[in-house]
Each structure stands twice: as structure tokens, then as C-alpha cells.
Amino acid sequence: MNHPFQPDPSAAQSLEAAPPMPLKLYIGWSLGTLGLTSFMVGSYLLLRFMTDYMAVPPAIAGLVFALAKIYDGVADPIFGSISDRTRSRWGRRRPYLFAGAFACGLTFMLAFNAPIVTSQAGAVSLLAVLLVLHATSYAVFAVPYMAMPAEMTDRPHERSKLMSFRVVNGSLGNLMGGWATATLIAFFGGGLAGHRAMGIVIGLGIFAVLMACFWLTRDARLRVYDPRGHVPYRQQLRSAMRNRPFMILQGAKLMLLSAAALHTASAAFFVQRRLEMSDAWLGTIYGTLTIGTVIAQPFWLAMARRYGKRSTYTFGGLFTALIWFAWLPWGPGTPGWIIVVIGLAAGLGNGGIVMVSQSMLPDAIEYQYLSTGQRIEGSFAGLYIMVEKLGQAIGASLVGLLLGLFGYIEAHGGTEVVQPKSAITGITLCYCVFSTVFLLISVLVMRFYPLDERTMTLRGPAARNDRTADN
């Protein structure tokens, strides 16, 4: 029997000789990220919506947001395990893509069209229910979706390529969830009416994109559920905990997502309160971020292939941290070209860290099979997304708690409030400093990640038999 870390040359040659997946599958699968990112990024506006229109104190708003994310994170591995054991003519994963498309579109519309409740307790309760529905809808689609790449291809570079398509669509999702939401709010007159109209339009768009993902992946390679290979859920969790590459990836992702949540959740406050600009400029930041991320993908893909994913992540993370910190000296009267340049540069770095970290997940899942023979992709995807949710919870709750600590004043129905200088300081620290610190910690943790393309060409007897069965 081959040792898990001894290269198998014949297996490597077989993998390299295998034909690439059809372009339709790269595009179709990655469309799911366009819808999910729109759903997630757009939801960060809920934090400002809660404080400025529902009169919920920022600390309570952040806490409610975090609790909903924690609930979702705990539920994610369960959704993954369920999808591992699902039997249907659409495979194990795609039925949940179909259901999740409806759920995500509907709950996004509902979140921004909730009635204005005059009592604080009523507003908090209503928003808690909406956020739980919002989080569950995301999990129904996202967990099975993230388990699919490990089934679709065995080739590490093909997974990197697949994830580069995902990053492009994730960037377009940032555009839809950031630029389009902000632009639509302004287009529909701003205020409460603008938020409500935006929620309907973006919700319909999310539904259409996620349904397209379901339809276009109908020819993806599937692995059917085999009850003889069923692994009890608790044993799956123990196996995941013993997978060193996966656990290191989880630690790095927790810090990365906390950084991203801090940066994104405070962005609307930073533009409006620190730069004293309209939401249209928030849209500009998201737009330039998207452009930078998309145009950088060929560069980062070549970097990952030549220097390895870990080194590429390090370089991209350090570059992005420098750009985030570059916002610190800017305030009212910032020239528009500065916003465009910083936004583009942030996108260039973002494209690397997102693509590389996402392509490491199917590698870690494949490593699990090489080590144990277990096919539990859904559970790994569930744990991976659980950490995403925990990172989002940490970042979003910190924004709310810090704004409360620095004296941010909530409002009802969008009433204009002059914020104290201390609140502006808190917003600036969240956007430029605290988020950067979390990102740097993520880079440090990822330095311990052990897998590369050489180790991922390894194939033990069980894996070779599995490929023969698939063929």
C-alpha cells in the first residue's frame, strides 16, 4: 500500500491526461457564487438598516446578527451530512440547489420589507426571525454547493481553475450585492422606500442566478450515495478534526472571514460617516473592487501553479492588508480618483486570497479520502461554511459592539442624526485597522498549511479503485 505522502507517478500522469471539464460546468457551477455572494454582501446592509431605520442600538443589532450566524454555523454540518445521504435522480447535492434558490430570493426580499415596529423589543424579535430564515436559506444552498467540486473533478489544478471562475462570479456578486444594492437604493429615492424596492429587485435577481446554477450543472459528474460506505455523523466530525490540512484551513478562513466581515459591515458607515459621501460612492468602491478581482485572476492562477497555493495566499494577503490600511488617512473631501485607485488595488489582492483559499477546500476533502477512504464531502463543506458563518458573526458583531462602545447613535425610520467624533473614530478603526489585523493573523495561520500539487497527485489503492468505478 502506498503511503499517503508518497507520489504515485502513474496516477499523476493519469490525472494530467484526463480531459478538462466542459466550459459550461465552470460557468454554471460558479454562478452559484454570484447569487450567494450577492445574498451575503447585500445582507451586511441589514446592520445599518437595523440601526438607522429600526432604531435598534448598534450593540444589540450586532449581537442579533451574530447569534443568527452562529445558529447557521451550527446547522451547516448537519445540512452537509444530510446531503451526503440524499438519494435522488438529481444526485446528492442538486435538489438543495433547487430549494435554496427559492428560499434565498424570498428571504432577501422579506428582510428589507419587514414592517417598521415601534417597540424596540418587537423590532429585535422580528429581525431575529428574519435573520434566522435568511441564514437557513443560505445554508440550504451553500453547503451542498460547496461539496460539489470534490465530486466534479479529481485534478488539483482543475479545482483551482474552477475556483478562479468562482472568484470572478464572487466579484460579480460583490458588484450585485454592493454596487447594485447601493445604486438601486439611490435610484429609488433613498431612505426606507429605496431599501424596500432594492430588496425586491435584488431578491428576484438572486433567485434567477441560483436557479441558473441548478440548471447548468445537470451534466456534472455525480457520486451516488452508497449506504455501505455510510459514516456516522459523530465519526465524520472526529475524522474532520484529525485532518490537519483541513483544520489549518479552517483557522485561516475564520480569521479571513472575520476580517472581511469587519471590513464589509463597516463599509456603508465609513462612506457615509467618515468620507461624508453618498451610497453611490459605496457602489463605486464595490465596482472597482470587482474589476480588480476579475482582471487579476489569470495572474493569481499562474502564481498558484508556479509557487504553490500557500505562498500565493501569503503574498495576496500581505498586499491586501497594506491596501486596507491605506484608507486610514482619508476623510471628507477625498478625491474620487483616490477611491477608484484604492478600490482597484484592494480587488487585485482580494482575487488572490479568495481564489486560493477556496481551492484548498476540495484538496483537503480529497486528502481525507486518500487517508481514510471516506467520501464525506458534504460534512466537510458544512464545517467549512460553519466557519464562514462564525467569521461573519465575529466581524459583524464586533462592528456593532464597537460602534456602540464608541458612542454611535441609532435612529428611527432614517431620521438624520449627527454622530459624535468618537463614533467616526470607531467606524474608521473597524474599516481600516481591526479588519487588517485579522487578515494578517489569517496569513500567519496559513503558513502552516501542508498540501501542494505534488502531494495532491498521490493516489492510494482505494482512490485508484474509486476512479476506475467512476469511469
C-alpha positions as CSV (number, residue, x, y, z in Angstrom):
1,M,0.0,0.0,0.0
2,N,1.3,3.5,-0.9
3,H,2.0,5.8,2.0
4,P,-0.3,8.9,1.8
5,F,2.7,11.2,1.2
6,Q,4.5,9.0,-1.5
7,P,3.8,10.3,-5.0
8,D,2.3,7.8,-7.4
9,P,3.7,8.8,-10.9
10,S,1.2,6.7,-12.9
11,A,-1.7,8.4,-11.0
12,A,-0.3,11.8,-11.6
13,Q,0.1,11.1,-15.4
14,S,-3.4,9.7,-15.5
15,L,-4.8,12.9,-13.9
16,E,-2.9,15.2,-16.2
17,A,-4.1,13.2,-19.2
18,A,-7.7,13.5,-18.2
19,P,-9.7,16.0,-20.3
20,P,-10.8,19.2,-18.7
21,M,-14.4,19.7,-17.7
22,P,-16.7,21.5,-20.3
23,L,-16.7,25.2,-20.1
24,K,-20.4,25.1,-19.3
25,L,-19.7,23.4,-16.0
26,Y,-17.2,26.0,-14.9
27,I,-19.6,28.8,-15.7
28,G,-22.7,27.0,-14.4
29,W,-21.3,25.9,-11.1
30,S,-19.6,29.2,-10.4
31,L,-22.9,31.1,-11.0
32,G,-24.0,29.8,-7.6
33,T,-21.3,32.0,-6.0
34,L,-22.7,35.1,-7.9
35,G,-26.1,34.5,-6.2
36,L,-24.7,33.6,-2.8
37,T,-22.2,36.5,-2.6
38,S,-25.0,38.9,-3.6
39,F,-27.1,37.4,-0.9
40,M,-24.4,37.7,1.7
41,V,-22.9,41.1,0.8
42,G,-26.3,42.6,0.5
43,S,-27.2,41.3,3.9
44,Y,-24.5,43.4,5.5
45,L,-26.7,46.5,4.7
46,L,-29.1,45.0,7.2
47,L,-26.8,46.1,10.1
48,R,-27.2,49.8,9.0
49,F,-30.9,49.1,8.2
50,M,-31.4,47.9,11.7
51,T,-29.7,50.9,13.4
52,D,-30.9,53.7,11.1
53,Y,-34.5,52.5,10.3
54,M,-35.5,50.1,13.1
55,A,-34.0,52.2,15.9
56,V,-32.1,49.1,17.2
57,P,-29.0,50.1,19.2
58,P,-25.8,49.0,17.3
59,A,-24.6,46.7,20.0
60,I,-27.9,44.9,20.1
61,A,-28.0,44.8,16.3
62,G,-24.6,43.3,16.1
63,L,-25.5,40.7,18.7
64,V,-28.7,39.7,16.9
65,F,-26.7,39.4,13.6
66,A,-24.0,37.3,15.3
67,L,-26.5,34.9,17.0
68,A,-28.2,34.3,13.7
69,K,-24.9,33.5,12.1
70,I,-23.9,31.2,15.0
71,Y,-27.2,29.3,14.7
72,D,-26.5,28.9,11.0
73,G,-22.9,27.8,11.6
74,V,-24.1,25.1,13.9
75,A,-26.7,23.9,11.4
76,D,-24.3,23.8,8.4
77,P,-22.6,20.5,9.2
78,I,-26.0,18.9,9.7
79,F,-27.1,20.1,6.3
80,G,-23.9,18.7,4.8
81,S,-24.4,15.3,6.4
82,I,-28.0,15.2,5.1
83,S,-26.8,15.9,1.6
84,D,-24.2,13.2,1.8
85,R,-27.0,10.7,2.4
86,T,-29.5,12.0,-0.1
87,R,-30.7,9.9,-3.0
88,S,-32.4,11.5,-6.0
89,R,-32.3,11.5,-9.8
90,W,-30.6,14.9,-9.5
91,G,-27.8,13.4,-7.3
92,R,-26.9,14.1,-3.7
93,R,-26.4,17.9,-3.9
94,R,-28.6,19.5,-6.7
95,P,-32.0,19.1,-5.0
96,Y,-30.8,21.5,-2.4
97,L,-29.7,24.0,-5.1
98,F,-33.2,24.0,-6.4
99,A,-34.8,24.6,-3.0
100,G,-32.2,27.1,-1.9
101,A,-32.8,29.2,-5.0
102,F,-36.4,29.9,-4.0
103,A,-35.6,30.3,-0.3
104,C,-32.7,32.8,-0.8
105,G,-34.6,35.0,-3.2
106,L,-37.7,35.2,-1.0
107,T,-35.9,35.8,2.3
108,F,-33.8,38.6,0.9
109,M,-36.9,40.4,-0.3
110,L,-38.6,39.9,3.1
111,A,-35.5,41.1,5.1
112,F,-35.7,44.6,3.6
113,N,-39.5,44.7,3.5
114,A,-40.2,44.0,7.2
115,P,-42.8,46.3,8.8
116,I,-41.5,49.1,10.9
117,V,-42.2,48.1,14.5
118,T,-42.4,50.9,17.0
119,S,-41.3,49.0,20.1
120,Q,-37.6,48.1,20.4
121,A,-38.4,44.6,21.7
122,G,-40.8,43.9,18.8
123,A,-38.2,45.2,16.2
124,V,-35.5,43.0,17.6
125,S,-37.7,39.9,17.7
126,L,-38.9,40.5,14.1
127,L,-35.4,40.9,12.8
128,A,-34.1,37.9,14.7
129,V,-36.7,35.7,13.0
130,L,-35.9,37.2,9.6
131,L,-32.2,36.7,10.1
132,V,-32.7,33.1,11.1
133,L,-34.7,32.5,7.9
134,H,-32.1,34.3,6.0
135,A,-29.3,32.2,7.4
136,T,-31.2,28.9,6.9
137,S,-31.9,29.7,3.3
138,Y,-28.2,30.4,2.7
139,A,-27.2,27.1,4.2
140,V,-29.7,25.0,2.2
141,F,-28.0,26.1,-1.0
142,A,-24.4,26.8,0.0
143,V,-23.4,23.6,1.9
144,P,-24.3,21.1,-0.8
145,Y,-23.0,23.6,-3.4
146,M,-19.5,23.7,-1.8
147,A,-19.4,19.9,-1.6
148,M,-19.7,19.6,-5.4
149,P,-16.1,20.5,-6.6
150,A,-14.6,17.4,-4.9
151,E,-17.1,15.3,-6.9
152,M,-16.8,17.1,-10.2
153,T,-13.0,16.6,-10.7
154,D,-10.0,14.9,-9.2
155,R,-7.4,17.2,-10.6
156,P,-6.0,19.9,-8.2
157,H,-5.3,22.4,-10.9
158,E,-8.8,21.9,-12.4
159,R,-10.1,22.8,-8.9
160,S,-8.0,25.9,-8.9
161,K,-9.4,26.8,-12.3
162,L,-12.9,26.0,-11.1
163,M,-12.4,28.3,-8.1
164,S,-11.0,31.1,-10.4
165,F,-14.4,31.1,-12.1
166,R,-16.0,31.1,-8.7
167,V,-13.9,34.1,-7.7
168,V,-14.9,36.0,-10.8
169,N,-18.5,35.3,-10.1
170,G,-17.9,36.1,-6.4
171,S,-16.6,39.5,-7.6
172,L,-19.7,40.0,-9.7
173,G,-21.7,39.1,-6.6
174,N,-19.9,41.8,-4.7
175,L,-20.9,44.1,-7.5
176,M,-24.5,43.0,-7.3
177,G,-24.6,42.8,-3.5
178,G,-22.6,46.0,-3.1
179,W,-22.7,48.4,-6.0
180,A,-26.1,47.4,-7.3
181,T,-27.8,47.5,-3.9
182,A,-26.3,50.9,-3.1
183,T,-27.1,52.2,-6.6
184,L,-30.7,50.9,-6.5
185,I,-31.3,52.5,-3.1
186,A,-30.3,55.8,-4.5
187,F,-32.2,55.2,-7.8
188,F,-35.4,54.5,-5.9
189,G,-35.1,57.7,-3.9
190,G,-33.1,56.5,-0.9
191,G,-34.4,56.1,2.6
192,L,-36.9,53.4,3.6
193,A,-38.6,53.2,0.2
194,G,-35.3,52.9,-1.6
195,H,-34.3,50.0,0.6
196,R,-37.6,48.2,0.1
197,A,-37.5,48.5,-3.7
198,M,-33.9,47.4,-3.7
199,G,-34.8,44.3,-1.7
200,I,-37.4,43.2,-4.2
201,V,-35.2,43.7,-7.3
202,I,-32.1,42.1,-5.9
203,G,-34.1,39.2,-4.4
204,L,-35.5,38.4,-7.8
205,G,-32.0,38.6,-9.3
206,I,-30.6,36.2,-6.7
207,F,-33.4,33.7,-7.4
208,A,-32.7,33.8,-11.2
209,V,-28.9,33.3,-10.8
210,L,-29.2,30.4,-8.3
211,M,-31.7,28.7,-10.5
212,A,-29.4,29.0,-13.5
213,C,-26.6,27.3,-11.4
214,F,-29.0,24.4,-10.7
215,W,-29.9,24.1,-14.4
216,L,-26.4,24.4,-15.9
217,T,-24.9,21.8,-13.5
218,R,-27.2,19.0,-14.6
219,D,-24.3,17.3,-16.5
220,A,-21.8,17.5,-13.7
221,R,-20.2,14.3,-12.5
222,L,-22.0,12.8,-9.6
223,R,-21.3,10.3,-6.9
224,V,-24.4,8.5,-5.7
225,Y,-24.9,7.7,-2.0
226,D,-23.7,4.2,-1.1
227,P,-25.2,3.1,2.3
228,R,-22.4,0.6,2.7
229,G,-19.9,3.4,3.0
230,H,-22.0,5.5,5.4
231,V,-20.1,7.1,8.2
232,P,-22.0,8.1,11.4
233,Y,-22.2,11.8,11.8
234,R,-20.1,11.9,15.0
235,Q,-17.4,9.9,13.4
236,Q,-17.4,12.3,10.4
237,L,-16.8,15.2,12.8
238,R,-14.0,13.3,14.5
239,S,-12.4,12.5,11.1
240,A,-12.5,16.1,10.1
241,M,-10.9,17.2,13.4
242,R,-8.0,14.8,12.6
243,N,-7.5,16.2,9.1
244,R,-4.6,18.6,9.7
245,P,-4.7,20.5,6.4
246,F,-8.5,21.0,6.8
247,M,-8.2,22.3,10.4
248,I,-5.4,24.7,9.4
249,L,-7.5,25.9,6.5
250,Q,-10.4,26.4,8.9
251,G,-8.3,28.5,11.3
252,A,-7.1,30.7,8.5
253,K,-10.6,31.0,7.0
254,L,-12.0,32.0,10.4
255,M,-9.6,34.9,10.6
256,L,-10.1,35.8,6.9
257,L,-13.9,35.9,7.1
258,S,-13.8,37.8,10.4
259,A,-11.5,40.4,8.6
260,A,-13.8,40.5,5.6
261,A,-17.0,40.9,7.7
262,L,-15.4,43.7,9.8
263,H,-14.4,45.5,6.6
264,T,-17.6,44.9,4.7
265,A,-20.1,45.6,7.6
266,S,-18.4,48.9,8.4
267,A,-18.1,50.0,4.7
268,A,-21.5,51.6,4.5
269,F,-20.8,53.5,7.7
270,F,-17.3,54.5,6.6
271,V,-18.5,56.0,3.3
272,Q,-21.5,57.8,4.8
273,R,-20.0,59.0,8.1
274,R,-16.2,59.2,7.6
275,L,-15.9,60.2,3.9
276,E,-19.3,62.0,4.1
277,M,-20.3,60.7,0.7
278,S,-23.5,59.1,-0.7
279,D,-24.2,55.4,-1.2
280,A,-23.4,55.9,-4.9
281,W,-19.7,56.1,-3.8
282,L,-20.2,52.9,-1.8
283,G,-21.2,51.4,-5.1
284,T,-18.1,52.8,-6.7
285,I,-15.9,51.0,-4.1
286,Y,-17.6,47.7,-4.7
287,G,-17.4,48.3,-8.5
288,T,-13.7,48.9,-8.6
289,L,-13.1,46.0,-6.1
290,T,-14.9,43.8,-8.6
291,I,-13.0,45.0,-11.6
292,G,-9.7,44.5,-9.8
293,T,-10.6,41.0,-8.6
294,V,-11.7,39.8,-12.1
295,I,-8.7,41.1,-14.0
296,A,-6.3,39.7,-11.5
297,Q,-7.5,36.0,-11.8
298,P,-5.1,34.9,-14.6
299,F,-2.2,36.3,-12.6
300,W,-3.2,34.6,-9.4
301,L,-3.9,31.3,-11.2
302,A,-0.4,31.3,-12.7
303,M,1.1,32.2,-9.3
304,A,-0.6,29.3,-7.6
305,R,0.5,26.9,-10.2
306,R,4.1,28.1,-10.2
307,Y,4.7,28.9,-6.5
308,G,2.0,26.9,-4.7
309,K,-1.2,27.9,-3.1
310,R,0.3,28.7,0.4
311,S,2.9,31.2,-0.9
312,T,0.3,32.8,-3.2
313,Y,-2.1,33.3,-0.3
314,T,0.7,34.9,1.8
315,F,1.6,37.4,-1.0
316,G,-2.0,38.2,-1.7
317,G,-2.9,38.6,2.0
318,L,0.0,40.9,2.7
319,F,-0.8,43.0,-0.3
320,T,-4.5,43.3,0.6
321,A,-3.6,44.2,4.2
322,L,-1.5,47.1,3.0
323,I,-4.3,48.4,0.8
324,W,-6.9,48.2,3.5
325,F,-4.7,50.2,5.8
326,A,-4.2,52.8,3.1
327,W,-7.8,54.0,3.8
328,L,-6.8,55.3,7.2
329,P,-5.7,58.9,6.4
330,W,-8.6,59.7,4.1
331,G,-11.7,61.6,5.2
332,P,-14.1,64.3,4.0
333,G,-13.1,65.8,0.6
334,T,-11.3,62.7,-0.6
335,P,-10.7,62.9,-4.4
336,G,-12.7,60.5,-6.4
337,W,-9.6,59.1,-8.1
338,I,-8.2,58.0,-4.8
339,I,-11.3,55.9,-4.1
340,V,-11.1,54.3,-7.5
341,V,-7.3,53.5,-7.1
342,I,-7.7,52.0,-3.6
343,G,-10.7,50.1,-4.7
344,L,-9.0,48.6,-7.7
345,A,-5.9,47.7,-5.7
346,A,-8.0,46.0,-3.0
347,G,-9.6,44.0,-5.7
348,L,-6.3,42.8,-7.1
349,G,-5.3,41.4,-3.7
350,N,-8.7,40.1,-2.9
351,G,-8.7,38.0,-6.0
352,G,-5.7,36.0,-4.9
353,I,-6.6,35.3,-1.3
354,V,-10.2,34.3,-2.1
355,M,-9.4,32.1,-5.1
356,V,-6.5,30.2,-3.4
357,S,-8.3,29.7,0.0
358,Q,-11.4,28.3,-1.8
359,S,-9.4,25.9,-4.0
360,M,-7.8,24.5,-0.9
361,L,-11.2,23.0,0.4
362,P,-11.6,20.3,-2.3
363,D,-7.9,19.5,-1.9
364,A,-8.4,18.9,1.9
365,I,-11.5,16.9,1.1
366,E,-9.6,14.7,-1.3
367,Y,-6.8,14.3,1.3
368,Q,-9.4,12.9,3.6
369,Y,-10.3,10.2,1.1
370,L,-6.7,9.4,0.4
371,S,-6.1,9.0,4.1
372,T,-9.2,7.1,5.2
373,G,-11.3,6.1,2.1
374,Q,-14.3,8.2,3.4
375,R,-16.5,10.1,1.0
376,I,-18.0,12.7,3.3
377,E,-17.7,15.8,1.1
378,G,-21.0,17.3,2.4
379,S,-19.9,17.2,6.0
380,F,-16.6,18.9,5.2
381,A,-18.4,21.6,3.2
382,G,-20.8,22.1,6.1
383,L,-17.9,22.6,8.6
384,Y,-16.2,24.9,6.1
385,I,-19.3,27.1,5.8
386,M,-19.9,26.9,9.5
387,V,-16.5,28.6,10.0
388,E,-17.5,31.2,7.3
389,K,-20.6,32.0,9.3
390,L,-18.7,32.2,12.6
391,G,-16.2,34.5,10.9
392,Q,-19.1,36.7,9.7
393,A,-20.6,36.6,13.1
394,I,-17.4,37.7,14.8
395,G,-16.8,40.5,12.3
396,A,-20.4,41.8,12.2
397,S,-20.9,41.6,15.9
398,L,-17.6,43.4,16.5
399,V,-18.8,46.3,14.3
400,G,-22.0,46.6,16.2
401,L,-20.3,46.3,19.6
402,L,-17.5,48.7,18.7
403,L,-19.9,51.3,17.3
404,G,-21.9,51.1,20.5
405,L,-18.7,51.4,22.6
406,F,-17.6,54.5,20.6
407,G,-21.0,56.2,21.0
408,Y,-22.8,55.6,17.7
409,I,-26.4,57.0,17.9
410,E,-29.2,54.9,16.4
411,A,-32.2,56.4,14.6
412,H,-35.8,55.5,13.7
413,G,-37.1,55.5,10.1
414,G,-34.0,57.0,8.7
415,T,-34.0,60.2,10.7
416,E,-30.8,62.2,10.2
417,V,-28.5,62.1,13.3
418,V,-25.2,63.9,13.7
419,Q,-22.7,61.3,15.0
420,P,-20.1,62.3,17.7
421,K,-16.4,62.3,16.7
422,S,-15.8,59.2,18.8
423,A,-18.3,57.2,16.6
424,I,-16.4,58.3,13.5
425,T,-13.2,57.1,15.1
426,G,-14.8,53.7,15.8
427,I,-16.0,53.3,12.2
428,T,-12.5,54.1,10.9
429,L,-10.8,51.6,13.2
430,C,-13.2,48.9,12.2
431,Y,-12.8,49.5,8.5
432,C,-9.0,50.2,8.3
433,V,-7.2,48.7,11.4
434,F,-9.1,45.9,13.1
435,S,-10.0,44.2,9.8
436,T,-6.3,44.4,8.7
437,V,-5.2,42.8,12.0
438,F,-7.5,39.8,11.5
439,L,-6.3,39.4,7.9
440,L,-2.6,39.3,9.0
441,I,-3.4,36.6,11.5
442,S,-5.0,34.6,8.7
443,V,-1.8,34.9,6.7
444,L,0.2,33.7,9.6
445,V,-2.0,30.7,10.2
446,M,-2.0,29.7,6.6
447,R,1.8,29.4,6.6
448,F,1.3,26.0,8.3
449,Y,-0.9,24.6,5.5
450,P,1.0,21.4,4.3
451,L,-0.7,20.5,0.9
452,D,0.5,21.4,-2.5
453,E,0.0,20.0,-6.1
454,R,2.8,17.4,-5.6
455,T,1.1,15.9,-2.6
456,M,-2.3,16.1,-4.2
457,T,-1.2,13.8,-7.1
458,L,-0.9,11.0,-4.6
459,R,-3.2,8.1,-5.1
460,G,-3.6,5.1,-2.8
461,P,-5.3,1.9,-4.0
462,A,-8.7,2.9,-2.7
463,A,-8.6,6.2,-4.7
464,R,-7.5,4.4,-7.9
465,N,-10.3,1.9,-7.5
466,D,-12.7,4.7,-7.0
467,R,-11.6,6.4,-10.2
468,T,-12.0,3.1,-12.0
469,A,-15.5,2.7,-10.7
470,D,-16.4,6.3,-11.8
471,N,-15.2,5.5,-15.3
